[in-house]
Amino acid sequence: MKRLILVRHAKSAWDDPFLRDHKRPLAIRGLRDAPKMGQRLKKRGVIPDMMLSSDATRASATAQIIAEQLHFPKKAIQYSNKLYHASSYEIFEQIRAVPQAVELLLVFGHNPGFNDLIWELGGELDNLPTAGQFGFIFHTDNWLDISKKNAEVWFDDYPKKNG
């Protein structure tokens, strides 16, 4: 079995209208929500084998905060510019390239690509909110074989859920 958790970056700041989108940092709300969502993953027993993140500031900051909550070494997070505003196809290709030894993968990125990928894999939601998480279990031992046919929704969670 392969397990995948898609994590949308936490809320970003829009204070500087001249700052490039790629460089936008987390807002105060994002800095509050990211650790809370990391703790929820920890309570769920999530111990990632690999964390892969968009290299956008807001996504990489979210990944680093959650890594801290899960006691995952920050230096081991892998960053990819290919995940920055990626389509569902591009995200899927990044996931399929993950080493087979990885059983539980966390991917940090952006909408609309995450929404589209969730729908294409059989998940149902209107929108993955900032700091939202959507988990799948795939009934296969090979990342190359993951598909809607062997996907099972594991969970979805977001900051305003359950309280």
Secondary structure, DSSP 8 states (H G I E B T S, - for coil): -EEEEEEE---B--S-TTS-GGG--B-HHHHHHHHHHHHHHHHTT---SEEEEESSHHHHHHHHHHHHHHT--GGG-EEEGGGTT--HHHHHHHHHTS-TT--EEEEEE-TTHHHHHHHHTT---S---TT-EEEEEESSS-GGG--GGGEEEEEEE-TTTT-
